[in-house]
Amino acid sequence: MLRENRSRYDLVITSVNMPDMDAFKLLELVGLEMDLPVIMLSAHGHTKLVKKGITHGTCDYLLKPVCIDELKNIWQHVVRKKN
């Protein structure tokens, strides 16, 4: 879906735990092929997972449940990426 409509997306928000795909592989593919900012969501703030996300190129790592204030600031990642 992302590959087919590249120009329609400015940001990818994904969960670390997905049933059918490795979130870190998705992060690599989006970063390499589409150059979009990726925000990862997780119910766990384990240091190892956060570091792995950063190593693979995530621009932010948010803990579930996500606070409204954190969501309000997501647009900043899009602006930074476009500039």
PDB file of N, CA, C and O in Angstrom:
ATOM      1  N   MET A   1       0.815  -1.184   0.000  1.00  0.00           N
ATOM      2  CA  MET A   1       0.000   0.000   0.000  1.00  0.00           C
ATOM      3  C   MET A   1       0.865   1.257   0.000  1.00  0.00           C
ATOM      4  O   MET A   1       0.594   2.189  -0.757  1.00  0.00           O
ATOM      5  N   LEU A   2       1.882   1.294   0.823  1.00  0.00           N
ATOM      6  CA  LEU A   2       2.774   2.456   0.853  1.00  0.00           C
ATOM      7  C   LEU A   2       3.514   2.619  -0.466  1.00  0.00           C
ATOM      8  O   LEU A   2       3.617   3.729  -0.988  1.00  0.00           O
ATOM      9  N   ARG A   3       4.020   1.539  -0.997  1.00  0.00           N
ATOM     10  CA  ARG A   3       4.788   1.600  -2.248  1.00  0.00           C
ATOM     11  C   ARG A   3       3.936   2.097  -3.415  1.00  0.00           C
ATOM     12  O   ARG A   3       4.423   2.819  -4.284  1.00  0.00           O
ATOM     13  N   GLU A   4       2.683   1.712  -3.428  1.00  0.00           N
ATOM     14  CA  GLU A   4       1.798   2.080  -4.531  1.00  0.00           C
ATOM     15  C   GLU A   4       1.411   3.555  -4.503  1.00  0.00           C
ATOM     16  O   GLU A   4       1.128   4.139  -5.550  1.00  0.00           O
ATOM     17  N   ASN A   5       1.395   4.150  -3.339  1.00  0.00           N
ATOM     18  CA  ASN A   5       0.931   5.531  -3.184  1.00  0.00           C
ATOM     19  C   ASN A   5       1.946   6.373  -2.421  1.00  0.00           C
ATOM     20  O   ASN A   5       1.582   7.065  -1.470  1.00  0.00           O
ATOM     21  N   ARG A   6       3.170   6.325  -2.810  1.00  0.00           N
ATOM     22  CA  ARG A   6       4.255   7.003  -2.093  1.00  0.00           C
ATOM     23  C   ARG A   6       3.979   8.468  -1.806  1.00  0.00           C
ATOM     24  O   ARG A   6       4.254   8.947  -0.706  1.00  0.00           O
ATOM     25  N   SER A   7       3.449   9.174  -2.768  1.00  0.00           N
ATOM     26  CA  SER A   7       3.270  10.619  -2.618  1.00  0.00           C
ATOM     27  C   SER A   7       2.100  10.993  -1.713  1.00  0.00           C
ATOM     28  O   SER A   7       1.923  12.170  -1.400  1.00  0.00           O
ATOM     29  N   ARG A   8       1.316  10.039  -1.295  1.00  0.00           N
ATOM     30  CA  ARG A   8       0.150  10.330  -0.459  1.00  0.00           C
ATOM     31  C   ARG A   8       0.466  10.310   1.032  1.00  0.00           C
ATOM     32  O   ARG A   8      -0.387  10.671   1.843  1.00  0.00           O
ATOM     33  N   TYR A   9       1.649   9.903   1.402  1.00  0.00           N
ATOM     34  CA  TYR A   9       1.982   9.770   2.817  1.00  0.00           C
ATOM     35  C   TYR A   9       3.137  10.681   3.199  1.00  0.00           C
ATOM     36  O   TYR A   9       4.084  10.867   2.435  1.00  0.00           O
ATOM     37  N   ASP A  10       3.038  11.245   4.396  1.00  0.00           N
ATOM     38  CA  ASP A  10       4.095  12.100   4.925  1.00  0.00           C
ATOM     39  C   ASP A  10       4.773  11.490   6.140  1.00  0.00           C
ATOM     40  O   ASP A  10       5.832  11.957   6.561  1.00  0.00           O
ATOM     41  N   LEU A  11       4.171  10.448   6.708  1.00  0.00           N
ATOM     42  CA  LEU A  11       4.618   9.901   7.977  1.00  0.00           C
ATOM     43  C   LEU A  11       4.089   8.480   8.119  1.00  0.00           C
ATOM     44  O   LEU A  11       2.996   8.168   7.646  1.00  0.00           O
ATOM     45  N   VAL A  12       4.868   7.619   8.774  1.00  0.00           N
ATOM     46  CA  VAL A  12       4.421   6.258   9.075  1.00  0.00           C
ATOM     47  C   VAL A  12       4.437   6.084  10.589  1.00  0.00           C
ATOM     48  O   VAL A  12       5.438   6.359  11.250  1.00  0.00           O
ATOM     49  N   ILE A  13       3.310   5.622  11.123  1.00  0.00           N
ATOM     50  CA  ILE A  13       3.212   5.297  12.549  1.00  0.00           C
ATOM     51  C   ILE A  13       2.924   3.804  12.620  1.00  0.00           C
ATOM     52  O   ILE A  13       1.947   3.325  12.044  1.00  0.00           O
ATOM     53  N   THR A  14       3.779   3.071  13.331  1.00  0.00           N
ATOM     54  CA  THR A  14       3.624   1.621  13.387  1.00  0.00           C
ATOM     55  C   THR A  14       3.843   1.096  14.802  1.00  0.00           C
ATOM     56  O   THR A  14       4.557   1.700  15.604  1.00  0.00           O
ATOM     57  N   SER A  15       3.230  -0.009  15.081  1.00  0.00           N
ATOM     58  CA  SER A  15       3.429  -0.679  16.358  1.00  0.00           C
ATOM     59  C   SER A  15       4.659  -1.577  16.263  1.00  0.00           C
ATOM     60  O   SER A  15       4.942  -2.141  15.206  1.00  0.00           O
ATOM     61  N   VAL A  16       5.374  -1.706  17.351  1.00  0.00           N
ATOM     62  CA  VAL A  16       6.531  -2.600  17.381  1.00  0.00           C
ATOM     63  C   VAL A  16       6.066  -4.046  17.223  1.00  0.00           C
ATOM     64  O   VAL A  16       6.702  -4.834  16.523  1.00  0.00           O
ATOM     65  N   ASN A  17       4.968  -4.387  17.867  1.00  0.00           N
ATOM     66  CA  ASN A  17       4.456  -5.756  17.819  1.00  0.00           C
ATOM     67  C   ASN A  17       3.333  -5.869  16.799  1.00  0.00           C
ATOM     68  O   ASN A  17       2.199  -5.464  17.052  1.00  0.00           O
ATOM     69  N   MET A  18       3.670  -6.424  15.648  1.00  0.00           N
ATOM     70  CA  MET A  18       2.679  -6.663  14.600  1.00  0.00           C
ATOM     71  C   MET A  18       2.648  -8.158  14.315  1.00  0.00           C
ATOM     72  O   MET A  18       3.691  -8.812  14.330  1.00  0.00           O
ATOM     73  N   PRO A  19       1.465  -8.704  14.055  1.00  0.00           N
ATOM     74  CA  PRO A  19       1.370 -10.157  13.871  1.00  0.00           C
ATOM     75  C   PRO A  19       2.005 -10.687  12.587  1.00  0.00           C
ATOM     76  O   PRO A  19       2.517 -11.807  12.574  1.00  0.00           O
ATOM     77  N   ASP A  20       1.982  -9.912  11.522  1.00  0.00           N
ATOM     78  CA  ASP A  20       2.417 -10.439  10.229  1.00  0.00           C
ATOM     79  C   ASP A  20       3.721  -9.866   9.701  1.00  0.00           C
ATOM     80  O   ASP A  20       4.178 -10.260   8.628  1.00  0.00           O
ATOM     81  N   MET A  21       4.330  -8.936  10.441  1.00  0.00           N
ATOM     82  CA  MET A  21       5.529  -8.291   9.917  1.00  0.00           C
ATOM     83  C   MET A  21       6.429  -7.843  11.059  1.00  0.00           C
ATOM     84  O   MET A  21       5.957  -7.486  12.138  1.00  0.00           O
ATOM     85  N   ASP A  22       7.700  -7.867  10.811  1.00  0.00           N
ATOM     86  CA  ASP A  22       8.677  -7.356  11.763  1.00  0.00           C
ATOM     87  C   ASP A  22       8.727  -5.835  11.616  1.00  0.00           C
ATOM     88  O   ASP A  22       9.060  -5.322  10.548  1.00  0.00           O
ATOM     89  N   ALA A  23       8.399  -5.124  12.678  1.00  0.00           N
ATOM     90  CA  ALA A  23       8.348  -3.659  12.632  1.00  0.00           C
ATOM     91  C   ALA A  23       9.697  -3.046  12.274  1.00  0.00           C
ATOM     92  O   ALA A  23       9.744  -1.996  11.633  1.00  0.00           O
ATOM     93  N   PHE A  24      10.781  -3.678  12.674  1.00  0.00           N
ATOM     94  CA  PHE A  24      12.104  -3.133  12.390  1.00  0.00           C
ATOM     95  C   PHE A  24      12.469  -3.318  10.914  1.00  0.00           C
ATOM     96  O   PHE A  24      13.184  -2.494  10.343  1.00  0.00           O
ATOM     97  N   LYS A  25      11.986  -4.378  10.308  1.00  0.00           N
ATOM     98  CA  LYS A  25      12.171  -4.572   8.870  1.00  0.00           C
ATOM     99  C   LYS A  25      11.370  -3.518   8.104  1.00  0.00           C
ATOM    100  O   LYS A  25      11.854  -2.949   7.126  1.00  0.00           O
ATOM    101  N   LEU A  26      10.145  -3.264   8.557  1.00  0.00           N
ATOM    102  CA  LEU A  26       9.330  -2.213   7.951  1.00  0.00           C
ATOM    103  C   LEU A  26      10.036  -0.868   8.059  1.00  0.00           C
ATOM    104  O   LEU A  26      10.059  -0.090   7.105  1.00  0.00           O
ATOM    105  N   LEU A  27      10.601  -0.605   9.208  1.00  0.00           N
ATOM    106  CA  LEU A  27      11.322   0.645   9.439  1.00  0.00           C
ATOM    107  C   LEU A  27      12.469   0.806   8.448  1.00  0.00           C
ATOM    108  O   LEU A  27      12.655   1.885   7.884  1.00  0.00           O
ATOM    109  N   GLU A  28      13.227  -0.240   8.235  1.00  0.00           N
ATOM    110  CA  GLU A  28      14.332  -0.201   7.268  1.00  0.00           C
ATOM    111  C   GLU A  28      13.826   0.044   5.850  1.00  0.00           C
ATOM    112  O   GLU A  28      14.368   0.880   5.128  1.00  0.00           O
ATOM    113  N   LEU A  29      12.793  -0.682   5.459  1.00  0.00           N
ATOM    114  CA  LEU A  29      12.262  -0.549   4.104  1.00  0.00           C
ATOM    115  C   LEU A  29      11.711   0.849   3.844  1.00  0.00           C
ATOM    116  O   LEU A  29      11.971   1.435   2.793  1.00  0.00           O
ATOM    117  N   VAL A  30      10.967   1.372   4.780  1.00  0.00           N
ATOM    118  CA  VAL A  30      10.400   2.714   4.610  1.00  0.00           C
ATOM    119  C   VAL A  30      11.520   3.740   4.549  1.00  0.00           C
ATOM    120  O   VAL A  30      11.479   4.662   3.734  1.00  0.00           O
ATOM    121  N   GLY A  31      12.509   3.586   5.401  1.00  0.00           N
ATOM    122  CA  GLY A  31      13.629   4.521   5.406  1.00  0.00           C
ATOM    123  C   GLY A  31      14.439   4.481   4.125  1.00  0.00           C
ATOM    124  O   GLY A  31      14.833   5.525   3.605  1.00  0.00           O
ATOM    125  N   LEU A  32      14.690   3.292   3.615  1.00  0.00           N
ATOM    126  CA  LEU A  32      15.502   3.148   2.405  1.00  0.00           C
ATOM    127  C   LEU A  32      14.745   3.488   1.127  1.00  0.00           C
ATOM    128  O   LEU A  32      15.280   4.157   0.243  1.00  0.00           O
ATOM    129  N   GLU A  33      13.513   3.030   1.032  1.00  0.00           N
ATOM    130  CA  GLU A  33      12.760   3.177  -0.208  1.00  0.00           C
ATOM    131  C   GLU A  33      11.946   4.459  -0.300  1.00  0.00           C
ATOM    132  O   GLU A  33      11.735   4.980  -1.395  1.00  0.00           O
ATOM    133  N   MET A  34      11.489   4.972   0.833  1.00  0.00           N
ATOM    134  CA  MET A  34      10.537   6.070   0.782  1.00  0.00           C
ATOM    135  C   MET A  34      11.006   7.336   1.476  1.00  0.00           C
ATOM    136  O   MET A  34      10.457   8.411   1.235  1.00  0.00           O
ATOM    137  N   ASP A  35      11.995   7.230   2.318  1.00  0.00           N
ATOM    138  CA  ASP A  35      12.520   8.382   3.039  1.00  0.00           C
ATOM    139  C   ASP A  35      11.431   9.130   3.807  1.00  0.00           C
ATOM    140  O   ASP A  35      11.363  10.358   3.765  1.00  0.00           O
ATOM    141  N   LEU A  36      10.576   8.375   4.512  1.00  0.00           N
ATOM    142  CA  LEU A  36       9.529   8.962   5.341  1.00  0.00           C
ATOM    143  C   LEU A  36       9.913   8.843   6.808  1.00  0.00           C
ATOM    144  O   LEU A  36      10.565   7.874   7.197  1.00  0.00           O
ATOM    145  N   PRO A  37       9.519   9.815   7.632  1.00  0.00           N
ATOM    146  CA  PRO A  37       9.745   9.661   9.063  1.00  0.00           C
ATOM    147  C   PRO A  37       8.859   8.535   9.609  1.00  0.00           C
ATOM    148  O   PRO A  37       7.699   8.404   9.216  1.00  0.00           O
ATOM    149  N   VAL A  38       9.409   7.734  10.508  1.00  0.00           N
ATOM    150  CA  VAL A  38       8.674   6.619  11.101  1.00  0.00           C
ATOM    151  C   VAL A  38       8.647   6.792  12.609  1.00  0.00           C
ATOM    152  O   VAL A  38       9.673   7.042  13.242  1.00  0.00           O
ATOM    153  N   ILE A  39       7.452   6.653  13.172  1.00  0.00           N
ATOM    154  CA  ILE A  39       7.270   6.701  14.617  1.00  0.00           C
ATOM    155  C   ILE A  39       6.816   5.316  15.049  1.00  0.00           C
ATOM    156  O   ILE A  39       5.868   4.759  14.495  1.00  0.00           O
ATOM    157  N   MET A  40       7.496   4.774  16.036  1.00  0.00           N
ATOM    158  CA  MET A  40       7.149   3.447  16.532  1.00  0.00           C
ATOM    159  C   MET A  40       6.399   3.576  17.851  1.00  0.00           C
ATOM    160  O   MET A  40       6.719   4.422  18.686  1.00  0.00           O
ATOM    161  N   LEU A  41       5.384   2.711  18.023  1.00  0.00           N
ATOM    162  CA  LEU A  41       4.588   2.666  19.240  1.00  0.00           C
ATOM    163  C   LEU A  41       4.799   1.324  19.923  1.00  0.00           C
ATOM    164  O   LEU A  41       4.900   0.288  19.267  1.00  0.00           O
ATOM    165  N   SER A  42       4.863   1.357  21.243  1.00  0.00           N
ATOM    166  CA  SER A  42       5.025   0.111  21.985  1.00  0.00           C
ATOM    167  C   SER A  42       4.428   0.253  23.376  1.00  0.00           C
ATOM    168  O   SER A  42       4.411   1.340  23.954  1.00  0.00           O
ATOM    169  N   ALA A  43       3.947  -0.844  23.896  1.00  0.00           N
ATOM    170  CA  ALA A  43       3.452  -0.865  25.264  1.00  0.00           C
ATOM    171  C   ALA A  43       4.608  -1.007  26.250  1.00  0.00           C
ATOM    172  O   ALA A  43       4.423  -0.868  27.459  1.00  0.00           O
ATOM    173  N   HIS A  44       5.801  -1.284  25.725  1.00  0.00           N
ATOM    174  CA  HIS A  44       6.971  -1.509  26.573  1.00  0.00           C
ATOM    175  C   HIS A  44       8.078  -0.523  26.223  1.00  0.00           C
ATOM    176  O   HIS A  44       8.394  -0.317  25.051  1.00  0.00           O
ATOM    177  N   GLY A  45       8.654   0.073  27.234  1.00  0.00           N
ATOM    178  CA  GLY A  45       9.741   1.021  27.006  1.00  0.00           C
ATOM    179  C   GLY A  45      11.101   0.419  27.292  1.00  0.00           C
ATOM    180  O   GLY A  45      12.004   1.106  27.769  1.00  0.00           O
ATOM    181  N   HIS A  46      11.248  -0.861  27.001  1.00  0.00           N
ATOM    182  CA  HIS A  46      12.521  -1.528  27.244  1.00  0.00           C
ATOM    183  C   HIS A  46      13.639  -0.826  26.472  1.00  0.00           C
ATOM    184  O   HIS A  46      13.513  -0.558  25.277  1.00  0.00           O
ATOM    185  N   THR A  47      14.710  -0.540  27.162  1.00  0.00           N
ATOM    186  CA  THR A  47      15.835   0.173  26.563  1.00  0.00           C
ATOM    187  C   THR A  47      16.330  -0.516  25.298  1.00  0.00           C
ATOM    188  O   THR A  47      16.671   0.150  24.321  1.00  0.00           O
ATOM    189  N   LYS A  48      16.370  -1.825  25.308  1.00  0.00           N
ATOM    190  CA  LYS A  48      16.855  -2.580  24.148  1.00  0.00           C
ATOM    191  C   LYS A  48      15.988  -2.313  22.909  1.00  0.00           C
ATOM    192  O   LYS A  48      16.516  -2.132  21.811  1.00  0.00           O
ATOM    193  N   LEU A  49      14.665  -2.287  23.083  1.00  0.00           N
ATOM    194  CA  LEU A  49      13.766  -2.026  21.958  1.00  0.00           C
ATOM    195  C   LEU A  49      13.898  -0.596  21.449  1.00  0.00           C
ATOM    196  O   LEU A  49      13.912  -0.354  20.243  1.00  0.00           O
ATOM    197  N   VAL A  50      13.995   0.344  22.379  1.00  0.00           N
ATOM    198  CA  VAL A  50      14.140   1.753  21.992  1.00  0.00           C
ATOM    199  C   VAL A  50      15.431   1.941  21.198  1.00  0.00           C
ATOM    200  O   VAL A  50      15.429   2.592  20.154  1.00  0.00           O
ATOM    201  N   LYS A  51      16.528   1.374  21.690  1.00  0.00           N
ATOM    202  CA  LYS A  51      17.814   1.482  20.989  1.00  0.00           C
ATOM    203  C   LYS A  51      17.749   0.835  19.608  1.00  0.00           C
ATOM    204  O   LYS A  51      18.289   1.370  18.640  1.00  0.00           O
ATOM    205  N   LYS A  52      17.091  -0.312  19.523  1.00  0.00           N
ATOM    206  CA  LYS A  52      16.964  -0.991  18.233  1.00  0.00           C
ATOM    207  C   LYS A  52      16.182  -0.119  17.253  1.00  0.00           C
ATOM    208  O   LYS A  52      16.540  -0.031  16.079  1.00  0.00           O
ATOM    209  N   GLY A  53      15.120   0.521  17.727  1.00  0.00           N
ATOM    210  CA  GLY A  53      14.344   1.417  16.876  1.00  0.00           C
ATOM    211  C   GLY A  53      15.171   2.581  16.374  1.00  0.00           C
ATOM    212  O   GLY A  53      15.112   2.928  15.194  1.00  0.00           O
ATOM    213  N   ILE A  54      15.937   3.181  17.258  1.00  0.00           N
ATOM    214  CA  ILE A  54      16.784   4.313  16.881  1.00  0.00           C
ATOM    215  C   ILE A  54      17.856   3.862  15.896  1.00  0.00           C
ATOM    216  O   ILE A  54      18.129   4.551  14.913  1.00  0.00           O
ATOM    217  N   THR A  55      18.457   2.719  16.155  1.00  0.00           N
ATOM    218  CA  THR A  55      19.478   2.175  15.261  1.00  0.00           C
ATOM    219  C   THR A  55      18.924   1.933  13.858  1.00  0.00           C
ATOM    220  O   THR A  55      19.622   2.138  12.865  1.00  0.00           O
ATOM    221  N   HIS A  56      17.684   1.502  13.782  1.00  0.00           N
ATOM    222  CA  HIS A  56      17.063   1.211  12.490  1.00  0.00           C
ATOM    223  C   HIS A  56      16.429   2.446  11.850  1.00  0.00           C
ATOM    224  O   HIS A  56      15.899   2.356  10.742  1.00  0.00           O
ATOM    225  N   GLY A  57      16.473   3.596  12.525  1.00  0.00           N
ATOM    226  CA  GLY A  57      16.055   4.843  11.885  1.00  0.00           C
ATOM    227  C   GLY A  57      14.749   5.473  12.315  1.00  0.00           C
ATOM    228  O   GLY A  57      14.284   6.404  11.658  1.00  0.00           O
ATOM    229  N   THR A  58      14.134   5.003  13.396  1.00  0.00           N
ATOM    230  CA  THR A  58      12.900   5.652  13.832  1.00  0.00           C
ATOM    231  C   THR A  58      13.187   7.076  14.306  1.00  0.00           C
ATOM    232  O   THR A  58      14.233   7.340  14.899  1.00  0.00           O
ATOM    233  N   CYS A  59      12.265   7.975  14.043  1.00  0.00           N
ATOM    234  CA  CYS A  59      12.480   9.357  14.478  1.00  0.00           C
ATOM    235  C   CYS A  59      11.866   9.601  15.849  1.00  0.00           C
ATOM    236  O   CYS A  59      12.170  10.603  16.496  1.00  0.00           O
ATOM    237  N   ASP A  60      11.001   8.687  16.296  1.00  0.00           N
ATOM    238  CA  ASP A  60      10.421   8.813  17.631  1.00  0.00           C
ATOM    239  C   ASP A  60       9.926   7.445  18.071  1.00  0.00           C
ATOM    240  O   ASP A  60       9.600   6.596  17.242  1.00  0.00           O
ATOM    241  N   TYR A  61       9.873   7.241  19.374  1.00  0.00           N
ATOM    242  CA  TYR A  61       9.432   5.980  19.952  1.00  0.00           C
ATOM    243  C   TYR A  61       8.480   6.353  21.076  1.00  0.00           C
ATOM    244  O   TYR A  61       8.913   6.866  22.108  1.00  0.00           O
ATOM    245  N   LEU A  62       7.192   6.101  20.890  1.00  0.00           N
ATOM    246  CA  LEU A  62       6.184   6.504  21.865  1.00  0.00           C
ATOM    247  C   LEU A  62       5.631   5.291  22.596  1.00  0.00           C
ATOM    248  O   LEU A  62       5.463   4.216  22.019  1.00  0.00           O
ATOM    249  N   LEU A  63       5.354   5.488  23.874  1.00  0.00           N
ATOM    250  CA  LEU A  63       4.786   4.413  24.682  1.00  0.00           C
ATOM    251  C   LEU A  63       3.267   4.486  24.672  1.00  0.00           C
ATOM    252  O   LEU A  63       2.679   5.564  24.766  1.00  0.00           O
ATOM    253  N   LYS A  64       2.644   3.320  24.558  1.00  0.00           N
ATOM    254  CA  LYS A  64       1.188   3.227  24.628  1.00  0.00           C
ATOM    255  C   LYS A  64       0.775   3.202  26.092  1.00  0.00           C
ATOM    256  O   LYS A  64       1.492   2.615  26.902  1.00  0.00           O
ATOM    257  N   PRO A  65      -0.309   3.792  26.459  1.00  0.00           N
ATOM    258  CA  PRO A  65      -1.165   4.635  25.637  1.00  0.00           C
ATOM    259  C   PRO A  65      -0.475   5.976  25.369  1.00  0.00           C
ATOM    260  O   PRO A  65       0.159   6.550  26.255  1.00  0.00           O
ATOM    261  N   VAL A  66      -0.606   6.456  24.154  1.00  0.00           N
ATOM    262  CA  VAL A  66       0.040   7.699  23.738  1.00  0.00           C
ATOM    263  C   VAL A  66      -0.751   8.886  24.281  1.00  0.00           C
ATOM    264  O   VAL A  66      -1.978   8.919  24.195  1.00  0.00           O
ATOM    265  N   CYS A  67      -0.037   9.852  24.837  1.00  0.00           N
ATOM    266  CA  CYS A  67      -0.662  11.067  25.370  1.00  0.00           C
ATOM    267  C   CYS A  67      -1.058  11.999  24.225  1.00  0.00           C
ATOM    268  O   CYS A  67      -0.403  12.028  23.183  1.00  0.00           O
ATOM    269  N   ILE A  68      -2.111  12.740  24.424  1.00  0.00           N
ATOM    270  CA  ILE A  68      -2.583  13.697  23.420  1.00  0.00           C
ATOM    271  C   ILE A  68      -1.487  14.693  23.061  1.00  0.00           C
ATOM    272  O   ILE A  68      -1.327  15.032  21.888  1.00  0.00           O
ATOM    273  N   ASP A  69      -0.736  15.164  24.041  1.00  0.00           N
ATOM    274  CA  ASP A  69       0.327  16.138  23.766  1.00  0.00           C
ATOM    275  C   ASP A  69       1.393  15.560  22.839  1.00  0.00           C
ATOM    276  O   ASP A  69       1.940  16.273  21.998  1.00  0.00           O
ATOM    277  N   GLU A  70       1.686  14.279  22.990  1.00  0.00           N
ATOM    278  CA  GLU A  70       2.657  13.640  22.097  1.00  0.00           C
ATOM    279  C   GLU A  70       2.121  13.589  20.670  1.00  0.00           C
ATOM    280  O   GLU A  70       2.868  13.809  19.716  1.00  0.00           O
ATOM    281  N   LEU A  71       0.850  13.305  20.524  1.00  0.00           N
ATOM    282  CA  LEU A  71       0.247  13.264  19.191  1.00  0.00           C
ATOM    283  C   LEU A  71       0.233  14.640  18.538  1.00  0.00           C
ATOM    284  O   LEU A  71       0.408  14.762  17.325  1.00  0.00           O
ATOM    285  N   LYS A  72       0.028  15.656  19.334  1.00  0.00           N
ATOM    286  CA  LYS A  72       0.001  17.021  18.801  1.00  0.00           C
ATOM    287  C   LYS A  72       1.351  17.430  18.224  1.00  0.00           C
ATOM    288  O   LYS A  72       1.412  18.300  17.355  1.00  0.00           O
ATOM    289  N   ASN A  73       2.416  16.821  18.688  1.00  0.00           N
ATOM    290  CA  ASN A  73       3.764  17.195  18.250  1.00  0.00           C
ATOM    291  C   ASN A  73       4.303  16.341  17.100  1.00  0.00           C
ATOM    292  O   ASN A  73       5.410  16.588  16.622  1.00  0.00           O
ATOM    293  N   ILE A  74       3.557  15.362  16.660  1.00  0.00           N
ATOM    294  CA  ILE A  74       4.024  14.469  15.598  1.00  0.00           C
ATOM    295  C   ILE A  74       4.310  15.222  14.302  1.00  0.00           C
ATOM    296  O   ILE A  74       5.236  14.862  13.576  1.00  0.00           O
ATOM    297  N   TRP A  75       3.543  16.245  14.003  1.00  0.00           N
ATOM    298  CA  TRP A  75       3.721  17.001  12.754  1.00  0.00           C
ATOM    299  C   TRP A  75       5.141  17.531  12.602  1.00  0.00           C
ATOM    300  O   TRP A  75       5.613  17.716  11.480  1.00  0.00           O
ATOM    301  N   GLN A  76       5.825  17.776  13.710  1.00  0.00           N
ATOM    302  CA  GLN A  76       7.186  18.323  13.659  1.00  0.00           C
ATOM    303  C   GLN A  76       8.142  17.398  12.899  1.00  0.00           C
ATOM    304  O   GLN A  76       9.071  17.869  12.242  1.00  0.00           O
ATOM    305  N   HIS A  77       7.918  16.098  12.989  1.00  0.00           N
ATOM    306  CA  HIS A  77       8.783  15.147  12.284  1.00  0.00           C
ATOM    307  C   HIS A  77       8.631  15.285  10.768  1.00  0.00           C
ATOM    308  O   HIS A  77       9.601  15.138  10.025  1.00  0.00           O
ATOM    309  N   VAL A  78       7.421  15.566  10.323  1.00  0.00           N
ATOM    310  CA  VAL A  78       7.170  15.742   8.891  1.00  0.00           C
ATOM    311  C   VAL A  78       7.853  17.010   8.397  1.00  0.00           C
ATOM    312  O   VAL A  78       8.490  17.008   7.344  1.00  0.00           O
ATOM    313  N   VAL A  79       7.723  18.079   9.150  1.00  0.00           N
ATOM    314  CA  VAL A  79       8.333  19.355   8.764  1.00  0.00           C
ATOM    315  C   VAL A  79       9.849  19.221   8.707  1.00  0.00           C
ATOM    316  O   VAL A  79      10.474  19.698   7.760  1.00  0.00           O
ATOM    317  N   ARG A  80      10.446  18.583   9.701  1.00  0.00           N
ATOM    318  CA  ARG A  80      11.905  18.391   9.717  1.00  0.00           C
ATOM    319  C   ARG A  80      12.371  17.581   8.514  1.00  0.00           C
ATOM    320  O   ARG A  80      13.390  17.901   7.902  1.00  0.00           O
ATOM    321  N   LYS A  81      11.631  16.543   8.181  1.00  0.00           N
ATOM    322  CA  LYS A  81      12.021  15.663   7.078  1.00  0.00           C
ATOM    323  C   LYS A  81      11.933  16.385   5.734  1.00  0.00           C
ATOM    324  O   LYS A  81      12.744  16.144   4.840  1.00  0.00           O
ATOM    325  N   LYS A  82      10.953  17.263   5.597  1.00  0.00           N
ATOM    326  CA  LYS A  82      10.764  17.971   4.326  1.00  0.00           C
ATOM    327  C   LYS A  82      11.747  19.118   4.155  1.00  0.00           C
ATOM    328  O   LYS A  82      11.993  19.554   3.031  1.00  0.00           O
ATOM    329  N   ASN A  83      12.306  19.609   5.238  1.00  0.00           N
ATOM    330  CA  ASN A  83      13.270  20.715   5.152  1.00  0.00           C
ATOM    331  C   ASN A  83      14.624  20.155   5.072  1.00  0.00           C
ATOM    332  O   ASN A  83      15.598  20.904   4.992  1.00  0.00           O
TER     333      ASN A  83
END
